[in-house]
């Protein structure tokens, strides 16, 4: 893990323009900051998806149409705030399943297990800390599976990378298996901008923690007070792009790489893409990834969609 982190940081900071992968946001500190982001009033995504999973569990279960016990495999489970609501509803509907939350953060999984034990004492759960595809490769074939990829995480991928990632998931699934995937929908640009450039400075802290992590884990000497945060939403292509900005001409040394990286005044480091989808783009992505779209489940404002796909 640390060796891949080193390679990706070196490649990103050596590139022109510079970039760092958003997948490295989620160390234990980053995961905790993201929980704060989800609690912000401006961050509509959490409440929108929570509404869908709370109020439409019966409709989702009907579309699943599983006639036997099944697995629910959640990729990037986090603390399970929204998912636990869905699981409770499924249990009340009489569904029998085993919940398999997957996350790279052990702290996030520990929080999820603690919360799950309080809210659903009899929940059958088999947590997994590590890589998604390692887990998917080890799931027994006899039970059908519902894979969850919620929270608009797919929006962090460029188009080709999104297709490749989803094709990889599809290749590990059986014909009876299904995928429930979250999409943030295109909407008023002001609503989107406010969610990603909040007045509380929490999203800024989330991005700045990436430099803090590189300092801690790779021995870098980033001066966090010499960088700032900027993001931009383009309503034409539906992309939010986030950046760190160098506030001066400076050099940063990373001890574990024994390498120095130079930054110009106002030079950008691209940290995150967050794509907002139209309904046509969702259907096109399902086809390009070898899935078939079964149904879109929407919140009352039509801000968000949980889309159910079958292999």
N, C-alpha and C positions, 0 to 999 in steps of 0.2 A: 504493500500500500504506500509506504513512505517513498519507495523508489519511483513509483509511478507519479507520485506527487512532485518529486524533484524534477522528473523528466518534463512533466506538463508545465511546471512553473518556468523552467529554463526555456522551453519552446515558446511559451507565451510572451515572456519578457524579451526574448531575442527577436520576435517577429516585428514586422512593420505593417500595419499598426499593432501595438501591443494588446494582448488579451490574456485573461485568466478565466478558467472554467468555473461556471457557477456551481458545479457539483461539489466544489471544495468549500462552499459557504457552510456546509452542514457538519462542522465539528460539534462538540458538545455545547460550546458557547454559542455558535451560530444557530444551532437548533433551538436553543433557549430564546435567542433574539427573535427567531422566526415565530415562536409562539406569541411574542409580544406584537409582532406585525399582524398576526391573524386576529388579535383582540382589538386592533384599532378600528374606530368607527368608519374611517375612510376605506378600509380594506374590505370591500363588499363581498369578496370571493368566498370567505369562510361562511358568512351568514347565508349567502345564496345557496351554496352547496348543502349546508346543514338543513336548510328548508326542504330541499329535494329529498335528502336521505331520511328526513323525519316524516314527511307527509306522503311520500310516494313509494314507500317500501313494499306495499301490497302490489302496486302496479309493476314494480321491478321484479318481485317474486313471480308474478304471473308470467312475465316475459321470459324469465329464466326457465320455468317449466321443468325443473329438476324433479324426478320422481323418486329419488333415493338420497341418502346422505351425501353430502358433497363438501369439498374444501373451499374456503374463502381465503385466497392468497392476496395480501395487500402489499404492493411494492411501494417502498417509501412510506411506511405507516406513520412515522412521527409519533405523536402522543395518542393518536387514535380518537381524538375529540369527536369528529364527525362520524367516524366509522362505528363507534360504540352505539350510537343512536340507531344506525341501520341494523346492527347485530341484535339489539334489544327488540326491535320491531320484527325481525325475522323469527326470533325465538317465540314471540307472542303469536306469530302466524303459524307456529307449529313446525317450522323448518328445522331439520337436523343437519348440523355442519360442524366442521373443525376450522377454527380461525388460525391462519398462519401469517402473522405480521412480519414483514421483512424490512430492515433498516440498517444502514451502515453505522448508526449511532446507538451504542449500547444504552446510553443514558435515556434516549428517546424510548427505546423498547422497555426499559425498566419503568419509566413513567406510565407507559401504556398498560403494562401488566398490573401495576398498582391500581390504576383507574379502573381497568376492566374487572379486577377482583372485587372492587367495591360495588360497581354498578351491575355486574352480571356474575354473581358468585359461581354459577355452574357452567360458565363458558368453557368449552373445550378449546384450548389454545396451545399452539406449538410455535413459539417465537424463533426467529432466525436473524442473527446479526451477521451481515455480510452482503455478498454480491447477489443481485436478483437472479441471474441466470444459473448460478451454482445451485440455488434453491430450486428453481424450476426444473432443472435436470434431475433432481433427486426425488421429486414427487411421484409416489406410486401411481400407476395408470388405472387402477381399478375404480377409483371414484372420479366423478365429474368435478370440475373446478370452475369457480368464478374468480377471475383475476381482477383486482381493483388497482387502478392507477389514477388516483383522485387528485383534486386540488390544482388542476391546470398545469401539472408538472410537464406535460407534453409541450406546453408553450415555450419551454426553455430550449427546445431543439430547433435547429434549422430544418427546412423542409426535407432534405435528403436524409439527414440524421434521424429525424422523426420516423420516416418510412423504414429506415434500416433497423432502428430500435424496435419498432412494432412488428416488423417481419421476424425479428429474433424471438420476440415473445410468441408470435404465432407458431413458429417452428417447434416450440416446446409444448404446444397444446394439442389436445385431442379434438376430433370433430364435434363432440358434444359440449366442449368447454366454451365459456364466454368471457368477454372482457368488458368491464364497466370503467369508462375512461372520462375524466373531467376536462371540459373545455371552457375557458373564459370567452364569452361572446363579444363581438364588436358592438360598441354602444357609444354614448356621448363621450367624446374625447376628454372632456373636463373630469368626468367621473373616473376614468382610467388614470389620468395624470395624477389626480389627488391620491389614488391608492398606492402609487409607486414613488411619489415625492412628497411624503407626508410632512406636516408641520411640526411633528414631535421629534423628528430626527432619528426615528427608529430604523427606517430603511437605510439611512446614511450609516448608522452604526453597524447594520448587517453587512454592508459592503466593506466598511473599514476593517471589520473583523477578519476579512480575508488577508489583509496585510499583517494584522496581528498574529494570525495563524502561521504565516510564512516566517515571521520573526521567531515564534516559539518553536516551531517544528524543524525549520531549516536553518536557523541561525542567521537570519537576515537582520539588517539594521535599518529597516524602513522607519522613518520619522512620521508618525501618523498625523502630526500637526502640519506637515508639509504636503498633505494630500487632501482633496475634498471630493465630494460626490456630486454627480450630475446625471439626470435621466431625461429621456425625450420619448414622446409617443407620436408615431406617424399614423394618423387615421386612414391613410390611403392603403397601406399594406398591413395594418393591424399590429405593428411591431412596437413594443416598448424596448428601448435599449438603455442600459445603465452603464455608467463609467466611473472610474476614479480619475481624478485630475491632478497632475503634478503642479504644485503651486510655485515651483522654482526650478531652475536648472540644477540638477543634482545627480549624484551617483549613489547607488545602493549596492552593498556587498552582501552576498549570500554565502555564508561560511561552508555549509555542507556541499555546495557546488564549486567553492573556491573561484567565484566569478563575480565580476562587477557589471552592473547594468546602468546605463546612462539614461536620464530623463531630461527632455527639454522643458522649458517653461510652458505650462498649459498643455503638455502632452497628455493624451488620454490612454487609459487602460480599460478596454471593453470587458465588463464583468458578467453581463447577463442579457439574454434575449427573453422577452416574454410576449409570445405571439397571441393575438386575439383572433378568434376564428369566426367565419361566417358558416351558416349551415351547409352551403355548397362545399366549402373547404373541408368540413368534417366528413362529409360523405365521400369526397374525392380521396381523402387520406385513408379512410377505411378500405376502399377498393385497392389503392396503391399498396396497402400493407397486407393484402390477401385476407381481409375480413369482409363480412357483410354487415351493414348497419341494420339493427333490429328496431331500435327506438331511441329517441332523444327525450330525456326527462328534464323539464325546465322549472326554474323558480318562478314566482309570480311576476317578477319584473322582467323576465327573460334576459337576465344578466349572465346566466350560467347554464351550461348543459352537462348532465351526466349521460353519456352516450353508450348504449349497450350494443356490443358487436358479437357476432358469432364467427367461428372459424369457417 
